[in-house]
Amino acid sequence: MSRDTASILGRRQAAVNRRRRLLGALACAGVGAGLGWWTYRHSESNAPRQSRLWELEFEVPTGGRLRMKTLLGQPLLVNFWATWCPPCIEEMPLLDSFYTENHPKGWQVLGLAVDQIDSVRRFLARSPVQFPIAITNLEGIDISRGLGNFSGGLPFTAAFAPDGHVAQQKLGPLTRADLTRWVAVM
């Protein structure tokens, strides 16, 4: 290969490398901008969505309606669950135990079923719990997203401070250690 050919190939390779670096930098900038927008969108916009929760009311399987604002003023554990969700069903005894132990200390627990009322009634007939249950149907997924459950998965639990802001949250089954830690920081 002649010197001229090697020189031309070297310049072409250098140009290709510059383009690759430029495209890589643009891709990183785009990803960074996208992540920044996503973080802003999901952190700044959640405050109004969280406050909207306290304006809602839900049907209760035993009849009547539950107004969320009646739960303000004490620590509150809200668990989004469904009868068709095995991890949700597995953690129900833990939530019931937590309610029994901590209700006298001021804690409230609410199960928001992302489900149909008839399915929930059948489940509660077989496996009753001491804490209140309300029905959200599929709206519960959107409500949980407003509380930080961006993937919309179940189970999802949020602990609220007495003033109504989300103090803790977890996607997936709770453990006794989670609940102990949450009680300690509230």
Residue frames as a rotation matrix with the C-alpha (Angstrom) as fourth column:
MET 1
0.592 0.806 0.000 0.00
0.806 -0.592 0.000 0.00
0.000 0.000 -1.000 0.00
SER 2
-0.189 -0.660 0.727 1.36
0.605 -0.661 -0.444 3.38
0.774 0.356 0.524 -0.93
ARG 3
-0.837 -0.214 -0.503 1.84
0.535 -0.514 -0.671 6.25
-0.115 -0.830 0.545 1.44
ASP 4
-0.823 0.566 0.045 -0.97
-0.511 -0.773 0.377 8.22
0.248 0.287 0.925 -0.22
THR 5
-0.082 0.814 -0.575 -3.41
-0.091 0.568 0.818 5.33
0.992 0.120 0.027 0.14
ALA 6
-0.295 -0.097 -0.951 -2.43
0.860 0.407 -0.308 4.84
0.417 -0.908 -0.037 3.80
SER 7
-0.982 -0.092 -0.165 -2.83
0.152 -0.902 -0.405 8.57
-0.111 -0.422 0.899 4.41
ILE 8
-0.528 0.848 -0.041 -6.30
-0.586 -0.330 0.740 8.60
0.614 0.415 0.672 2.81
LEU 9
0.044 0.534 -0.844 -7.37
0.314 0.795 0.519 5.52
0.948 -0.288 -0.133 4.78
GLY 10
-0.623 -0.354 -0.698 -6.01
0.765 -0.086 -0.639 7.08
0.166 -0.931 0.324 8.00
ARG 11
-0.950 0.306 0.066 -7.98
-0.311 -0.947 -0.082 10.31
0.037 -0.098 0.995 7.40
ARG 12
-0.209 0.918 -0.336 -11.14
-0.422 0.226 0.878 8.32
0.882 0.325 0.340 6.62
GLN 13
-0.085 0.131 -0.988 -10.74
0.689 0.724 0.037 6.24
0.720 -0.678 -0.152 9.78
ALA 14
-0.893 -0.263 -0.366 -10.15
0.448 -0.617 -0.647 9.40
-0.056 -0.741 0.669 11.84
ALA 15
-0.718 0.690 0.086 -13.32
-0.597 -0.675 0.433 10.93
0.357 0.260 0.897 10.36
VAL 16
0.017 0.716 -0.697 -15.29
0.003 0.698 0.717 7.76
1.000 -0.014 0.010 11.15
ASN 17
-0.396 -0.240 -0.886 -13.96
0.835 0.308 -0.456 7.81
0.382 -0.921 0.078 14.73
ARG 18
-0.998 0.054 -0.008 -14.92
-0.048 -0.936 -0.350 11.50
-0.027 -0.349 0.937 15.13
ARG 19
-0.353 0.928 -0.120 -18.45
-0.608 -0.129 0.783 10.75
0.711 0.349 0.610 13.86
ARG 20
-0.003 0.334 -0.943 -18.77
0.443 0.846 0.298 7.82
0.897 -0.416 -0.150 16.25
ARG 21
-0.726 -0.316 -0.611 -17.64
0.685 -0.254 -0.683 9.94
0.061 -0.914 0.401 19.21
LEU 22
-0.898 0.431 0.088 -20.03
-0.420 -0.900 0.114 12.72
0.128 0.065 0.990 18.18
LEU 23
-0.095 0.899 -0.428 -22.95
-0.372 0.367 0.853 10.29
0.923 0.240 0.300 17.82
GLY 24
-0.196 -0.048 -0.979 -22.07
0.731 0.659 -0.179 8.69
0.654 -0.751 -0.094 21.14
ALA 25
-0.947 -0.175 -0.270 -21.97
0.311 -0.712 -0.629 12.10
-0.082 -0.680 0.729 22.83
LEU 26
-0.627 0.778 0.030 -25.32
-0.660 -0.552 0.510 13.03
0.413 0.300 0.860 21.28
ALA 27
0.001 0.621 -0.784 -26.82
0.090 0.781 0.619 9.72
0.996 -0.071 -0.055 22.38
CYS 28
-0.496 -0.244 -0.833 -25.57
0.821 0.180 -0.541 10.24
0.282 -0.953 0.111 25.95
ALA 29
-0.987 0.159 -0.017 -26.90
-0.148 -0.951 -0.271 13.80
-0.059 -0.265 0.962 25.95
GLY 30
-0.347 0.912 -0.219 -30.26
-0.561 -0.015 0.828 12.55
0.752 0.410 0.516 24.71
VAL 31
-0.015 0.292 -0.956 -30.45
0.534 0.811 0.239 9.83
0.845 -0.507 -0.168 27.33
GLY 32
-0.770 -0.342 -0.539 -29.41
0.637 -0.363 -0.680 12.31
0.037 -0.867 0.498 30.02
ALA 33
-0.855 0.510 0.095 -32.03
-0.492 -0.855 0.165 14.81
0.166 0.094 0.982 28.90
GLY 34
-0.106 0.847 -0.521 -34.66
-0.270 0.479 0.835 12.08
0.957 0.229 0.178 28.78
LEU 35
-0.200 -0.024 -0.979 -33.80
0.795 0.581 -0.177 10.84
0.573 -0.814 -0.097 32.28
GLY 36
-0.965 -0.164 -0.205 -33.80
0.252 -0.799 -0.546 14.40
-0.074 -0.578 0.813 33.56
TRP 37
-0.570 0.821 0.025 -37.24
-0.650 -0.469 0.598 15.02
0.503 0.325 0.801 32.06
TRP 38
0.005 0.580 -0.814 -38.57
0.146 0.805 0.575 11.72
0.989 -0.122 -0.080 33.39
THR 39
-0.534 -0.269 -0.802 -37.26
0.808 0.116 -0.577 12.47
0.248 -0.956 0.156 36.91
TYR 40
-0.981 0.194 -0.009 -38.73
-0.187 -0.955 -0.230 15.98
-0.053 -0.224 0.973 36.79
ARG 41
-0.381 0.894 -0.234 -42.06
-0.547 -0.013 0.837 14.74
0.746 0.447 0.494 35.44
HIS 42
0.144 0.453 -0.880 -42.38
0.330 0.816 0.475 12.02
0.933 -0.359 -0.032 38.05
SER 43
-0.556 -0.316 -0.769 -41.18
0.822 -0.072 -0.565 14.03
0.124 -0.946 0.300 41.05
GLU 44
-0.986 0.153 -0.066 -42.69
-0.142 -0.979 -0.149 17.46
-0.087 -0.138 0.987 40.45
SER 45
-0.445 0.875 -0.190 -46.02
-0.597 -0.132 0.791 16.19
0.668 0.466 0.581 39.19
ASN 46
-0.422 0.293 -0.858 -46.57
0.479 0.875 0.063 13.74
0.770 -0.385 -0.510 42.01
ALA 47
-0.975 0.063 -0.211 -47.35
0.159 -0.465 -0.871 16.37
-0.153 -0.883 0.443 44.65
PRO 48
-0.480 0.866 -0.139 -50.70
-0.876 -0.481 0.031 17.30
-0.040 0.136 0.990 43.06
ARG 49
-0.094 0.444 -0.891 -51.44
-0.402 0.802 0.442 13.63
0.911 0.399 0.103 42.36
GLN 50
-0.741 -0.189 -0.644 -50.71
0.471 0.537 -0.700 12.75
0.478 -0.822 -0.309 46.00
SER 51
-0.899 0.434 -0.063 -53.00
-0.252 -0.630 -0.734 15.51
-0.358 -0.644 0.676 47.25
ARG 52
-0.352 0.791 -0.501 -55.71
-0.812 0.009 0.584 14.28
0.466 0.612 0.639 44.85
LEU 53
-0.622 0.067 -0.780 -55.76
0.224 0.970 -0.095 10.99
0.750 -0.233 -0.619 46.76
TRP 54
-0.907 0.207 -0.366 -57.23
0.349 -0.115 -0.930 12.75
-0.235 -0.972 0.032 49.80
GLU 55
-0.570 0.738 -0.360 -60.17
-0.760 -0.640 -0.110 14.03
-0.311 0.211 0.927 47.72
LEU 56
-0.541 0.312 -0.781 -61.18
-0.476 0.652 0.590 10.55
0.693 0.691 -0.205 46.55
GLU 57
-0.142 0.480 0.866 -63.71
-0.842 0.401 -0.361 8.14
-0.520 -0.780 0.347 47.96
PHE 58
-0.744 -0.231 -0.627 -64.08
-0.541 0.759 0.362 4.44
0.393 0.609 -0.689 47.29
GLU 59
0.422 0.885 -0.196 -66.74
-0.666 0.449 0.595 1.78
0.615 -0.120 0.779 47.54
VAL 60
-0.513 -0.494 0.702 -66.38
-0.846 0.430 -0.316 -0.59
-0.146 -0.756 -0.639 50.49
PRO 61
-0.778 0.168 -0.605 -67.20
-0.189 0.857 0.480 -4.31
0.599 0.488 -0.635 50.00
THR 62
-0.754 0.501 -0.425 -69.47
0.646 0.446 -0.620 -4.32
-0.121 -0.741 -0.660 53.06
GLY 63
0.315 0.863 0.395 -71.48
0.901 -0.403 0.162 -1.42
0.299 0.305 -0.904 51.65
GLY 64
0.820 0.031 -0.571 -71.05
0.283 -0.890 0.357 2.32
-0.497 -0.455 -0.739 51.78
ARG 65
0.656 -0.614 0.439 -68.11
0.298 -0.323 -0.898 4.47
0.693 0.720 -0.029 50.81
LEU 66
0.376 -0.649 -0.662 -64.80
0.840 -0.063 0.539 5.39
-0.391 -0.759 0.521 52.36
ARG 67
0.938 -0.112 0.328 -63.66
0.047 -0.897 -0.440 9.01
0.343 0.428 -0.836 52.09
MET 68
0.225 -0.952 -0.208 -59.87
0.715 0.306 -0.628 9.24
0.662 -0.008 0.750 52.09
LYS 69
-0.202 -0.364 0.909 -59.75
-0.217 -0.889 -0.404 12.58
0.955 -0.279 0.101 53.89
THR 70
0.780 0.506 0.368 -61.18
-0.476 0.097 0.874 10.86
0.407 -0.857 0.317 56.98
LEU 71
0.786 -0.532 -0.314 -57.85
0.593 0.793 0.140 9.03
0.175 -0.296 0.939 57.28
LEU 72
0.090 -0.756 0.649 -55.69
0.134 -0.636 -0.760 12.16
0.987 0.155 0.044 57.54
GLY 73
0.478 0.047 0.877 -54.12
-0.705 -0.575 0.414 13.01
0.524 -0.817 -0.242 60.88
GLN 74
0.552 -0.350 0.757 -52.54
-0.460 0.630 0.626 9.65
-0.696 -0.693 0.187 61.78
PRO 75
-0.600 -0.765 -0.237 -49.88
-0.668 0.315 0.674 7.48
-0.441 0.562 -0.700 60.14
LEU 76
0.545 0.835 0.073 -51.46
-0.560 0.428 -0.710 5.42
-0.624 0.346 0.701 57.39
LEU 77
-0.697 -0.651 0.301 -50.31
-0.226 0.598 0.769 2.34
-0.681 0.467 -0.564 55.49
VAL 78
0.423 0.807 -0.413 -52.04
-0.701 0.003 -0.713 1.99
-0.574 0.591 0.567 52.10
ASN 79
-0.589 -0.570 0.573 -51.60
-0.138 0.769 0.624 -1.32
-0.796 0.288 -0.532 50.30
PHE 80
0.124 0.544 -0.830 -52.62
-0.972 -0.099 -0.211 -1.71
-0.197 0.833 0.517 46.64
TRP 81
-0.740 -0.299 0.603 -53.48
-0.300 0.948 0.102 -5.35
-0.602 -0.106 -0.791 46.00
ALA 82
-0.085 0.748 -0.659 -55.68
-0.967 0.098 0.235 -7.69
0.240 0.657 0.715 43.97
THR 83
0.478 0.374 0.795 -57.25
-0.617 0.787 0.001 -11.10
-0.625 -0.491 0.607 44.48
TRP 84
0.996 -0.093 0.018 -55.49
0.073 0.634 -0.770 -12.38
0.060 0.768 0.638 41.34
CYS 85
0.349 -0.913 0.209 -52.02
-0.557 -0.382 -0.737 -11.34
0.753 0.141 -0.642 42.64
PRO 86
0.551 -0.106 -0.828 -50.31
0.459 0.867 0.194 -14.20
0.697 -0.487 0.526 44.58
PRO 87
-0.576 -0.794 -0.192 -47.73
0.590 -0.242 -0.770 -11.96
0.565 -0.557 0.608 46.36
CYS 88
-0.464 0.502 0.730 -50.58
-0.546 -0.811 0.211 -9.64
0.698 -0.300 0.650 47.39
ILE 89
0.608 0.753 -0.252 -52.49
-0.325 0.526 0.786 -12.52
0.724 -0.396 0.565 48.96
GLU 90
0.200 -0.631 -0.750 -49.35
0.669 0.647 -0.366 -13.84
0.716 -0.429 0.551 50.70
GLU 91
-0.783 -0.598 0.172 -48.72
0.305 -0.609 -0.732 -10.52
0.542 -0.520 0.660 52.47
MET 92
0.053 0.897 0.439 -52.31
-0.230 -0.417 0.879 -10.06
0.972 -0.147 0.184 53.73
PRO 93
0.645 0.187 -0.741 -51.68
0.610 0.458 0.646 -11.90
0.460 -0.869 0.181 57.05
LEU 94
-0.417 -0.861 -0.292 -48.64
0.899 -0.342 -0.275 -9.68
0.136 -0.377 0.916 57.67
LEU 95
-0.681 0.233 0.695 -50.70
-0.023 -0.955 0.297 -6.54
0.732 0.186 0.655 57.01
ASP 96
0.430 0.898 -0.094 -53.46
0.003 0.102 0.995 -7.81
0.903 -0.428 0.041 59.26
SER 97
0.347 -0.419 -0.839 -50.95
0.910 0.365 0.194 -8.54
0.225 -0.831 0.509 62.03
PHE 98
-0.740 -0.629 0.238 -49.38
0.585 -0.776 -0.235 -5.09
0.332 -0.034 0.942 61.58
TYR 99
-0.249 0.744 0.620 -52.82
-0.200 -0.665 0.719 -3.49
0.948 0.055 0.314 61.88
THR 100
0.647 0.540 -0.538 -53.70
0.343 0.424 0.838 -5.46
0.681 -0.727 0.089 65.03
GLU 101
0.085 -0.735 -0.673 -50.38
0.995 0.103 0.014 -4.57
0.059 -0.670 0.740 66.69
ASN 102
-0.788 -0.616 0.018 -50.14
0.616 -0.787 0.028 -0.93
-0.003 0.033 0.999 65.63
HIS 103
-0.099 0.828 0.551 -53.70
0.445 -0.458 0.769 0.35
0.890 0.322 -0.323 65.45
PRO 104
0.677 0.352 -0.646 -53.71
0.728 -0.192 0.658 1.00
0.108 -0.916 -0.386 69.22
LYS 105
-0.179 -0.840 -0.512 -50.55
0.744 -0.456 0.488 3.11
-0.643 -0.293 0.707 68.65
GLY 106
0.075 0.320 -0.945 -52.36
-0.196 -0.924 -0.328 5.30
-0.978 0.209 -0.007 66.11
TRP 107
-0.867 -0.442 -0.232 -51.53
-0.316 0.126 0.940 3.53
-0.386 0.888 -0.249 62.86
GLN 108
0.357 0.934 -0.031 -54.20
-0.532 0.176 -0.828 2.95
-0.768 0.312 0.560 60.25
VAL 109
-0.806 -0.492 0.328 -54.09
-0.006 0.561 0.828 0.41
-0.591 0.665 -0.456 57.42
LEU 110
0.309 0.878 -0.367 -56.15
-0.559 -0.144 -0.816 0.51
-0.769 0.457 0.446 54.24
GLY 111
-0.547 -0.372 0.750 -56.20
0.369 0.697 0.615 -2.12
-0.751 0.613 -0.244 51.52
LEU 112
0.055 0.524 -0.850 -57.09
-0.711 -0.577 -0.402 -0.64
-0.701 0.627 0.341 48.12
ALA 113
-0.097 0.000 0.995 -58.19
0.319 0.947 0.031 -3.49
-0.943 0.321 -0.092 45.90
VAL 114
-0.465 -0.108 -0.879 -57.38
-0.784 -0.412 0.465 -3.07
-0.412 0.905 0.107 42.21
ASP 115
-0.977 0.193 0.093 -60.13
0.206 0.965 0.163 -5.53
-0.058 0.179 -0.982 41.51
GLN 116
-0.368 0.928 0.060 -63.86
-0.187 -0.137 0.973 -6.12
0.911 0.347 0.224 41.07
ILE 117
-0.281 0.298 0.912 -66.06
-0.935 -0.299 -0.190 -5.87
0.216 -0.906 0.363 44.16
ASP 118
0.774 0.627 -0.088 -67.49
-0.598 0.769 0.225 -9.40
0.209 -0.121 0.970 43.80
SER 119
0.355 -0.739 -0.572 -64.01
0.197 0.658 -0.727 -10.95
0.914 0.145 0.379 43.69
VAL 120
-0.600 -0.587 0.543 -62.99
-0.353 -0.415 -0.838 -9.00
0.718 -0.695 0.042 46.77
ARG 121
0.144 0.740 0.657 -66.13
-0.981 0.017 0.195 -10.00
0.133 -0.673 0.728 48.66
ARG 122
0.853 0.139 -0.503 -65.48
-0.172 0.985 -0.020 -13.68
0.493 0.104 0.864 47.89
PHE 123
-0.094 -0.972 -0.215 -61.86
0.181 0.196 -0.964 -13.36
0.979 -0.129 0.158 48.98
LEU 124
-0.584 -0.138 0.800 -62.77
-0.638 -0.532 -0.557 -11.60
0.503 -0.835 0.222 52.25
ALA 125
0.562 0.809 0.171 -65.42
-0.782 0.453 0.429 -14.23
0.270 -0.375 0.887 52.99
ARG 126
0.750 -0.359 -0.556 -62.66
0.265 0.933 -0.243 -16.88
0.606 0.035 0.795 52.88
SER 127
-0.164 -0.918 -0.361 -59.83
0.920 -0.010 -0.393 -14.76
0.357 -0.396 0.846 54.36
PRO 128
0.803 0.557 0.212 -61.18
0.449 -0.800 0.398 -11.91
0.392 -0.224 -0.892 56.48
VAL 129
-0.445 -0.894 0.050 -58.91
0.668 -0.368 -0.647 -9.08
0.597 -0.255 0.761 57.66
GLN 130
-0.005 0.388 -0.921 -59.36
0.940 -0.313 -0.137 -6.59
-0.341 -0.867 -0.364 60.49
PHE 131
-0.638 -0.322 -0.700 -58.36
0.152 -0.943 0.296 -3.49
-0.755 0.082 0.650 58.53
PRO 132
0.365 0.862 -0.352 -60.62
-0.189 -0.301 -0.935 -1.68
-0.912 0.407 0.053 56.05
ILE 133
-0.624 -0.405 0.668 -60.66
0.571 0.348 0.744 -2.62
-0.534 0.845 0.014 52.37
ALA 134
0.227 0.670 -0.706 -61.92
-0.280 -0.650 -0.707 -0.39
-0.933 0.359 0.040 49.57
ILE 135
0.263 -0.010 0.965 -62.33
0.773 0.600 -0.205 -0.97
-0.577 0.800 0.165 45.84
THR 136
-0.147 -0.366 -0.919 -60.45
-0.265 -0.880 0.393 1.06
-0.953 0.302 0.032 43.23
ASN 137
0.888 0.293 0.355 -61.00
0.204 0.440 -0.874 -1.15
-0.412 0.849 0.331 40.17
LEU 138
0.347 -0.809 0.474 -58.28
0.924 0.207 -0.323 -0.39
0.163 0.550 0.819 37.58
GLU 139
0.735 -0.058 0.676 -58.14
-0.031 -0.998 -0.052 3.28
0.678 0.017 -0.735 38.65
GLY 140
0.933 -0.359 0.037 -55.97
0.001 0.106 0.994 2.03
-0.360 -0.927 0.099 41.52
ILE 141
0.299 -0.863 0.408 -53.03
0.942 0.336 0.020 1.51
-0.154 0.378 0.913 39.17
ASP 142
0.150 -0.203 0.968 -53.08
0.476 -0.843 -0.251 5.19
0.866 0.499 -0.030 38.15
ILE 143
0.889 0.193 0.416 -53.50
-0.255 -0.546 0.798 6.26
0.381 -0.815 -0.436 41.77
SER 144
0.766 -0.643 -0.001 -50.51
0.403 0.478 0.780 4.15
-0.502 -0.598 0.625 42.80
ARG 145
0.150 -0.715 0.683 -48.43
0.927 -0.139 -0.350 5.65
0.345 0.685 0.642 39.98
GLY 146
0.461 0.102 0.882 -49.15
0.009 -0.994 0.111 9.08
0.888 -0.043 -0.459 41.45
LEU 147
0.931 -0.107 0.350 -47.67
-0.357 -0.059 0.932 7.81
-0.079 -0.992 -0.093 44.71
GLY 148
0.090 -0.996 -0.008 -44.41
-0.912 -0.086 0.400 6.61
-0.399 -0.028 -0.916 43.14
ASN 149
-0.005 -0.030 1.000 -45.32
0.103 0.994 0.030 3.22
-0.995 0.103 -0.002 41.66
PHE 150
-0.168 -0.113 -0.979 -44.16
-0.771 -0.604 0.202 4.19
-0.614 0.789 0.014 38.17
SER 151
-0.944 -0.212 -0.254 -44.34
-0.326 0.718 0.615 0.64
0.052 0.663 -0.747 36.80
GLY 152
-0.085 0.996 0.002 -47.89
-0.945 -0.081 0.317 0.09
0.316 0.025 0.948 38.06
GLY 153
-0.466 -0.176 -0.867 -46.99
-0.098 0.984 -0.147 -3.28
0.879 0.017 -0.476 39.61
LEU 154
0.520 0.636 0.571 -48.64
-0.737 -0.004 0.676 -5.01
0.432 -0.772 0.466 42.56
PRO 155
0.572 0.636 -0.518 -48.43
0.818 -0.395 0.418 -5.24
0.061 -0.663 -0.746 45.46
PHE 156
-0.355 -0.609 0.709 -47.49
0.383 -0.787 -0.484 -1.64
0.853 0.100 0.513 46.16
THR 157
0.435 0.443 -0.784 -47.52
0.889 -0.078 0.450 -0.09
0.138 -0.893 -0.428 49.61
ALA 158
-0.254 -0.448 0.857 -47.14
0.195 -0.892 -0.409 3.53
0.947 0.063 0.314 50.69
ALA 159
-0.055 0.169 -0.984 -46.83
0.998 -0.012 -0.058 4.82
-0.021 -0.986 -0.168 54.24
PHE 160
0.143 0.226 0.964 -48.23
0.360 -0.919 0.162 8.29
0.922 0.324 -0.213 54.80
ALA 161
-0.896 -0.383 -0.226 -47.25
0.381 -0.401 -0.833 10.72
0.228 -0.833 0.505 57.52
PRO 162
-0.299 0.838 -0.457 -50.11
0.776 -0.065 -0.627 12.26
-0.555 -0.542 -0.631 59.50
ASP 163
-0.254 0.177 -0.951 -50.01
-0.265 -0.958 -0.108 15.34
-0.930 0.224 0.290 57.23
GLY 164
0.700 0.698 0.154 -50.76
-0.111 0.320 -0.941 13.15
-0.706 0.641 0.301 54.20
HIS 165
0.382 -0.599 -0.704 -47.42
-0.922 -0.196 -0.333 13.07
0.061 0.776 -0.627 52.39
VAL 166
0.891 -0.134 -0.434 -45.81
0.036 0.973 -0.226 9.80
0.453 0.185 0.872 51.28
ALA 167
0.556 -0.702 0.445 -43.06
-0.791 -0.281 0.544 9.00
-0.257 -0.654 -0.712 53.76
GLN 168
-0.548 -0.670 0.501 -42.17
-0.438 0.740 0.511 5.46
-0.713 0.060 -0.699 52.60
GLN 169
0.529 0.717 -0.455 -43.08
-0.805 0.255 -0.535 3.23
-0.268 0.649 0.712 49.68
LYS 170
-0.570 -0.694 0.440 -42.32
-0.456 0.713 0.533 -0.20
-0.683 0.103 -0.723 48.33
LEU 171
0.290 0.532 -0.796 -43.18
-0.938 0.323 -0.127 -2.11
0.189 0.783 0.592 45.19
GLY 172
-0.294 -0.327 -0.898 -43.40
-0.210 0.939 -0.274 -5.81
0.933 0.108 -0.344 45.90
PRO 173
0.507 0.560 -0.655 -44.24
0.439 0.486 0.755 -7.81
0.741 -0.671 0.001 49.01
LEU 174
0.391 -0.300 0.870 -43.57
-0.729 -0.679 0.093 -6.21
0.562 -0.670 -0.484 52.37
THR 175
-0.165 -0.433 -0.886 -41.52
0.418 0.783 -0.461 -7.84
0.893 -0.446 0.051 55.07
ARG 176
0.706 0.349 -0.616 -41.81
0.691 -0.146 0.708 -7.45
0.158 -0.926 -0.344 58.83
ALA 177
-0.243 -0.887 -0.393 -38.42
0.877 -0.374 0.303 -5.65
-0.415 -0.271 0.868 58.68
ASP 178
-0.604 0.104 0.790 -39.88
0.498 -0.725 0.476 -3.07
0.622 0.681 0.386 56.23
LEU 179
0.407 0.894 0.188 -42.79
0.339 -0.339 0.878 -2.37
0.848 -0.294 -0.441 58.56
THR 180
0.526 -0.295 -0.797 -40.59
0.833 -0.009 0.553 -2.17
-0.171 -0.955 0.241 61.66
ARG 181
-0.593 -0.801 0.077 -38.29
0.790 -0.561 0.247 0.30
-0.155 0.208 0.966 59.92
TRP 182
-0.399 0.513 0.759 -41.23
0.378 -0.663 0.647 2.42
0.835 0.545 0.071 58.70
VAL 183
0.684 0.655 -0.322 -42.77
0.539 -0.155 0.828 2.61
0.492 -0.740 -0.459 62.18
ALA 184
0.168 -0.725 -0.668 -39.40
0.925 -0.117 0.360 3.67
-0.340 -0.678 0.651 63.62
VAL 185
-0.794 -0.561 0.234 -39.05
0.608 -0.720 0.334 6.64
-0.019 0.408 0.913 61.24
MET 186
-0.172 0.805 0.568 -42.61
0.422 -0.461 0.780 7.93
0.890 0.374 -0.261 61.57
